[in-house]
Amino acid sequence: MGMRRVVTGQTAEGKSVVVADEVLEPKRVPFVPGTEFHQLWGSDDNVSLPTSGEQPAWTNFFPPVAGFRFLVWTMPPESASRSLPPDVDVEAALTELQRNLPGLTDVNEPDHPGMHTTDTVDFDLVLSGEVWLELDDGEEVKLGPGDCVVQNGTRHAWHNRGAVPVTIATALVGARRT
């Protein structure tokens, strides 16, 4: 599903204008059908205002200390994605994932799939479906539409144990870990 993104900016005279109105196609995870990421906006640096509305430069999925990301992502039910599709070329799929969503898997723990820690403060808002947030002590919190999480750089994983996909809006702000 495409997602509409409207971007505003200012002219040299200071007038507010719409500079982009477009539908963005999602980036998919080839070996987890139904997983989609709409990377809507981001920057690797602080943004100065006023701005023309031009997309700032950014590189990896997770922002550096001065950066931020805004995305909407969808995760299918675990029951629908427990095994790899029979025709998937894992090496090619990993290469495609790294090209489309660079750095996404770099933080994942091989011994505990899905568990990860990032140097970010994440603001997550469940838009539809249900999701379970797992923390490193095994504690889990069930979240539904309208529930939000402020994730302060803690080790965590997401699980969709429901019957339908879950969609979450997320803003990631780069943070300094001391």
C-alpha positions, 0 to 999 in steps of 0.5 A: 500500500502506498502512503501519501506524504505532503511536505511544506516549505517556505519560499524566499519571501517567507510564504508557506507552500506545499512543495511535495504531494506524493505517494510513497511505496513501501520498502519490504522485507523479502523474507518476511512477507507482509512487513513494510516500511514507509520511510517518510522523512529524516535527517542526519543533522539538525534542521534549520528553519525556515526550510525550502522543504527539500528532503534532508540528507540521511543514510542509515535506517537509525539516525545518528545523535543529531538526526531523526527519522519518521516512518510507518511500518507494518508487521504481519502476525507471527503465525503468518511469518514463522518460516521462510518462503520456499523460493527465497534466496536468503543471500539475495534477500539480505543484500536487498534488505541492506540496500533498501533499509541500510542498517536495519538488521545491524542492531539485531541479536542473532541469538534472540531474533527481533531483540535489539538496542538502538541509540535512539529515543523512539516514539511509537504509536499503534495505529491498527492491530495489536503488538506485544513489546518485549523487554530484556527481562522478559516482561511484555506489554500488549498494545493496541490502537491509540497506545503509545510507547516512549522507548528510551534506548532500551533493549526490546523486541516487537511481536505480533501475536494477533490475527491481523497485521499491526501498523505503527507510526514511529519517530526516532531521535538519535541519542548519545549513550553514555 
